[in-house]
C-alpha cells in the first residue's frame, strides 16, 4: 500500500450494507469509489462510513468527495481527518454540498491502523519502527544451545510475512543474520507492489558473502549499515551487490532510511539490536509473539541488553491488539506516544 494508507468504506441504506470497498492497490480506485460502485443506485440517500476523511484532490484518481456528492449519499461518517494538506478538505467539501458529516468515530482505532502513515505525515525524519520478537513464555528468543529453530507455529509465521508485506524495509542485526541466515522476503502473503528493502545492522561488515542476503543482493536490494571501519570486508560485500552505508548511530541509520522514502521499518531482531533501538527511543510499535514453551536456564532473554528499570518507574505500554495465532499469542504494544 505504501505510500498510501489503508482505507475501507461501507455504504449503508435502511440498516443494510449495500456496498463495501477498500483501497486495494496503489493507483487504483479509493475505498469510497469502490464501495459506491458496489452499491450502485442504492447509494442515493445512504450513509457512507469511511476510515479516513474522503480525499479532496485529483491524484492517481479523482476526488472521493466529489464521488460521494455525485452518488447522492445523505450522510458521511469518518474516523480520522486526513493529515495530508494536499488531500484534506473532503469533509468540508461534502458538508458544503448539504451532506451531513460526522467525524471522530473510532478515531483511535483508525490512527492505530495507519500509524506509519500518520507518523510520516507529521514530518518525521525517520521511519515508523515496528520491532517484532518471537519469545518463549519465559521471555527468551533462543534456547541455551543457540542453534536456530522455530519457536512459533505456522500461523504466527504467516502473520509475520503479512507484517513484512506492509513494510517498506525489513531489518535484522548481524547476530540474527549470522545465526539464522534469513532471506527477509515476503513469501506467505500477497506480494507488495514494491518488495521491502532488506537491511542489516552490521558494524564490522561481517555478513558472509555466501549468506542468503548477499547471494540475492543483485535480485532484491540489501543495505548494510556499518561503521566504515572494515574497508576490505565492505568492498567484498559491495562486489556481490550489497550496498554499504557507514553511520555512527542507529538514529543516523534510520534518518538515512527516511531520506530514501522508507516510511515503515520492520525490525525482526535480534536481542542486541532490539534492545538498543528501544533504549534509544527509536521503537514505535512492539510486536511480541509468545510461544507456549519454556526454554529455561541458559536461554537468551529478548531484552538482556536493555537497561535495568525499577518496576514502579518502568514505562507501561498501551496494548493496541491481542490475537491468537494458532497456539501462539501476538500482542502489539504502542511504545511511542501514538
matplotlib code that plots the C-alpha trace (Angstrom):
import matplotlib.pyplot as plt

x = [0.0, 2.8, 2.8, -1.0, -2.8, -5.1, -8.7, -12.1, -15.6, -19.1, -22.3, -25.4, -29.0, -32.0, -29.9, -28.4, -24.9, -25.3, -21.7, -18.2, -14.8, -11.2, -8.2, -6.8, -3.7, -1.7, -3.2, -6.5, -9.9, -10.1, -12.3, -15.2, -15.3, -15.1, -17.9, -20.1, -19.6, -20.7, -23.7, -24.8, -28.1, -28.7, -26.1, -28.5, -29.8, -27.5, -24.8, -21.1, -18.8, -15.1, -12.0, -10.3, -11.6, -12.6, -9.8, -10.5, -7.8, -7.0, -4.0, -3.9, -7.7, -10.4, -11.6, -13.6, -15.6, -17.0, -17.8, -19.8, -21.7, -22.4, -23.7, -26.2, -25.3, -27.2, -24.5, -20.8, -19.2, -15.4, -12.9, -9.8, -9.0, -6.5, -3.3, -2.1, -2.8, -3.0, -5.7, -7.6, -10.7, -13.1, -15.2, -15.7, -16.4, -19.1, -20.7, -20.8, -22.9, -25.5, -24.4, -24.5, -20.9, -19.7, -16.0, -14.0, -15.9, -13.5, -10.7, -8.2, -8.6, -8.1, -5.0, -3.5, -4.4, -2.4, 0.1, 3.1, 1.1, 0.2, 3.8, 5.2, 2.5, 3.7, 7.1, 9.1, 12.7, 12.9, 10.6, 8.0, 9.7, 8.0, 10.1, 8.9, 10.2, 9.1, 9.7, 9.0, 6.8, 9.9, 10.9, 13.7, 14.3, 16.6, 17.5, 20.8, 22.2, 22.0, 21.0, 18.4, 14.9, 11.3, 9.7, 6.3, 3.9, 2.8, 0.0, 2.4, 5.0, 2.3, 1.3, 4.9, 5.0, 1.9, 3.8, 6.7, 4.3, 3.1, 6.6, 8.9, 12.0, 12.9, 15.9, 17.9, 21.1, 24.2, 23.8, 20.5, 21.9, 24.8, 22.7, 19.6, 20.7, 17.4, 16.2, 13.9, 11.5, 7.7, 6.6, 3.4, 1.4, 0.2, 3.3, 3.6, 3.8, 7.4, 9.5, 10.7, 14.4, 16.4, 18.6, 21.4, 22.9, 26.4, 29.1, 32.1, 30.7, 30.6, 27.7, 29.0, 29.2, 27.5, 24.6, 21.1, 21.1, 24.4, 23.8, 20.5, 21.5, 21.6, 18.0, 16.5, 18.4, 20.3, 21.6, 24.2, 24.8, 28.4, 30.8, 33.1, 36.0, 36.4, 37.1, 38.2, 35.1, 32.9, 34.5, 33.8, 30.2, 29.9, 31.4, 28.3, 25.8, 25.3, 25.0, 27.2, 26.4, 28.6, 26.8, 27.7, 24.5, 21.2, 19.5, 21.7, 20.8, 17.1, 17.3, 19.2, 16.3, 13.9, 15.7, 15.1, 11.3, 11.2, 8.1, 7.8, 10.7, 10.0, 12.9, 12.9, 15.8, 17.9, 18.2, 21.0, 19.5, 16.0, 17.2, 19.4, 16.6, 14.2, 16.7, 17.3, 13.6, 13.5, 10.7, 7.1, 5.4, 6.5, 5.0, 5.6, 4.6, 4.6, 5.1, 3.7, 7.1, 9.6, 13.3, 14.7, 18.3, 20.9, 18.3, 18.9, 16.4, 14.9, 15.8, 19.0, 20.8, 18.1, 19.0, 17.5, 14.3, 12.6, 9.3, 7.3, 9.0, 9.2, 7.0, 3.9, 2.9, -0.6, -2.0, -3.1, -4.1, -4.0, -4.7, -4.3, -2.3, -2.8, -1.2, 0.8, -0.4, 0.5, 0.4, 1.0, 2.1, 2.3, 5.8, 5.8, 3.2, 1.0]
y = [0.0, 2.4, 5.4, 5.3, 4.5, 1.5, 2.8, 1.0, 2.2, 0.8, 2.1, 1.5, 2.2, 1.4, -0.5, -2.8, -2.8, -2.2, -1.6, -2.2, -1.2, -0.7, 0.8, -2.4, -1.2, 2.0, 3.9, 2.1, 3.3, 4.6, 2.9, 5.2, 4.9, 1.1, 1.0, 3.4, 1.2, -1.8, 0.0, 1.5, 3.5, 2.2, 4.7, 7.6, 8.6, 6.2, 6.7, 6.2, 5.1, 5.6, 5.0, 8.2, 11.6, 11.5, 13.0, 16.3, 16.3, 14.7, 12.4, 8.9, 9.0, 11.8, 13.3, 11.0, 14.0, 14.6, 11.0, 10.9, 14.1, 12.7, 9.5, 11.4, 10.0, 11.7, 11.2, 10.7, 9.3, 9.0, 8.1, 10.3, 13.5, 13.2, 14.8, 15.3, 19.0, 18.1, 15.6, 17.0, 19.1, 16.4, 16.7, 20.4, 19.9, 17.3, 19.4, 22.4, 20.2, 19.7, 16.3, 15.6, 14.9, 13.2, 12.7, 11.1, 7.8, 5.0, 7.5, 5.8, 2.5, 4.3, 6.1, 2.7, 1.0, 3.6, 4.7, 4.7, 7.0, 9.5, 9.4, 10.3, 12.9, 14.8, 15.3, 12.6, 12.3, 8.6, 5.6, 4.4, 1.4, -1.8, -4.3, -7.9, -10.6, -14.2, -15.3, -18.2, -17.9, -17.0, -14.3, -15.9, -15.8, -18.8, -21.7, -22.5, -24.3, -21.1, -23.3, -21.8, -23.2, -22.1, -21.0, -20.2, -22.2, -21.8, -19.3, -17.0, -17.2, -16.4, -13.4, -12.2, -12.3, -10.1, -7.6, -7.8, -7.1, -4.0, -2.6, -0.6, -2.2, -5.2, -5.2, -7.6, -7.3, -9.1, -11.6, -12.7, -12.7, -15.0, -17.3, -17.7, -16.8, -15.2, -14.2, -11.4, -11.8, -11.9, -15.5, -16.3, -13.1, -11.2, -9.7, -6.0, -3.6, -3.0, -5.6, -4.3, -3.2, -5.7, -4.1, -5.5, -3.5, -4.8, -2.6, -4.6, -5.8, -9.4, -10.5, -13.6, -13.4, -16.9, -15.8, -15.7, -11.9, -11.4, -14.1, -12.5, -8.8, -8.2, -9.5, -7.8, -4.9, -5.3, -2.5, -3.0, -0.2, -0.3, 1.9, 2.2, 0.6, -2.6, -1.4, -4.8, -6.6, -3.8, -4.0, -7.7, -7.2, -4.4, -6.8, -9.1, -6.2, -5.3, -1.5, -0.2, 2.9, 4.0, 5.5, 6.5, 5.7, 3.8, 7.1, 8.1, 4.8, 5.5, 9.0, 7.7, 5.3, 8.2, 10.1, 7.0, 7.1, 4.3, 5.1, 1.8, -0.3, -3.8, -4.9, -8.7, -9.0, -9.8, -9.1, -6.6, -4.5, -4.6, -3.5, -0.7, 0.7, 0.6, 2.2, 5.0, 5.7, 4.6, 1.9, 2.9, -0.5, -3.6, -6.9, -9.8, -13.3, -15.6, -19.3, -21.8, -23.1, -22.5, -22.5, -22.3, -21.9, -20.6, -19.3, -15.9, -13.3, -11.0, -7.9, -8.9, -5.8, -3.3, -1.1, -2.2, -0.5, -0.1, -1.9, 1.1, 3.5, 1.5, 2.8, 0.8, 0.4, 0.7, -2.6, -2.0, -5.5, -9.1, -12.0, -15.8, -17.2, -20.9, -21.9, -18.6, -15.3, -12.0, -8.7, -5.4, -2.5, 1.2, 2.2, 5.8, 8.3, 7.5]
z = [0.0, 0.7, 0.3, 0.7, 3.9, 4.4, 3.9, 3.9, 3.2, 3.7, 2.3, 4.5, 3.5, 5.7, 8.0, 5.3, 3.9, 0.1, -0.8, 0.5, -0.8, 0.2, -1.5, -2.9, -4.7, -5.3, -8.2, -8.2, -7.0, -3.5, -0.9, -1.3, -5.1, -4.8, -2.3, -4.4, -7.4, -5.5, -4.2, -7.5, -7.4, -3.8, -2.6, -3.1, 0.3, 2.1, 4.8, 3.8, 6.6, 5.9, 8.0, 6.7, 5.6, 1.9, -0.2, -2.0, -4.7, -8.0, -7.9, -9.4, -9.1, -8.8, -5.5, -3.4, -2.0, -5.5, -6.0, -2.8, -3.8, -7.3, -5.8, -3.7, -0.3, 2.6, 5.3, 5.6, 8.8, 9.0, 11.7, 11.2, 9.4, 6.5, 7.6, 4.1, 3.2, -0.5, 0.1, 3.1, 2.9, 1.8, 4.9, 4.3, 0.6, 1.3, 4.0, 1.7, -0.7, 2.0, 3.2, 6.9, 8.1, 11.4, 12.2, 15.0, 15.1, 16.1, 15.6, 17.9, 16.0, 12.7, 13.9, 15.1, 11.8, 9.8, 12.4, 10.0, 7.6, 10.3, 11.7, 8.3, 7.7, 10.8, 9.1, 10.8, 9.6, 10.2, 9.5, 11.9, 13.6, 14.5, 16.5, 16.2, 18.5, 19.0, 22.6, 24.9, 28.0, 30.0, 27.5, 25.6, 21.9, 21.6, 23.8, 25.6, 22.6, 20.4, 17.5, 15.2, 15.3, 15.2, 18.4, 16.9, 14.7, 11.1, 11.8, 13.5, 10.8, 8.2, 10.2, 10.2, 6.4, 6.5, 8.6, 6.1, 3.2, 4.9, 5.5, 3.3, 4.7, 7.0, 9.2, 11.4, 13.4, 12.3, 15.1, 13.7, 10.1, 11.2, 13.3, 11.1, 7.6, 6.8, 3.3, 4.6, 1.7, 1.6, 0.8, 2.7, 2.0, -1.1, -2.6, -2.1, -5.1, -4.2, -2.3, 1.0, 1.2, 3.2, 5.9, 8.1, 11.0, 10.6, 12.2, 11.0, 7.7, 8.9, 6.6, 4.8, 1.0, 0.9, 3.0, 1.5, 1.7, 0.0, -2.7, -3.7, -3.3, -7.1, -7.4, -4.3, -2.7, 0.5, 2.6, 5.3, 7.9, 9.0, 10.9, 8.0, 9.9, 7.8, 4.2, 2.9, 4.2, 2.9, -0.5, -0.6, 0.1, -2.5, -5.0, -4.7, -4.8, -1.1, -0.6, 2.2, 4.2, 7.1, 10.0, 13.6, 15.3, 14.9, 14.7, 11.7, 10.0, 10.5, 9.2, 6.1, 5.5, 5.8, 3.0, 0.8, 1.3, 3.9, 6.0, 7.9, 9.1, 10.5, 12.7, 13.3, 15.8, 17.4, 21.1, 20.9, 18.1, 19.5, 23.0, 21.6, 19.5, 22.4, 24.8, 22.2, 21.9, 18.3, 18.5, 17.9, 18.0, 19.7, 18.4, 20.8, 19.7, 22.7, 22.0, 24.6, 25.6, 28.4, 27.4, 30.9, 32.1, 29.7, 27.1, 25.7, 27.1, 24.5, 26.4, 28.2, 26.7, 27.8, 30.7, 34.0, 35.1, 38.5, 38.5, 39.7, 37.3, 34.0, 31.2, 30.6, 27.0, 25.6, 24.2, 20.6, 19.8, 21.1, 18.9, 19.0, 16.1, 16.4, 19.7, 19.9, 21.2, 19.5, 21.4, 19.8, 22.1, 21.3, 22.6, 21.4, 22.4, 19.4]

ax = plt.figure().add_subplot(projection="3d")
ax.plot(x, y, z, "-o")
ax.set_aspect("equal")
plt.show()
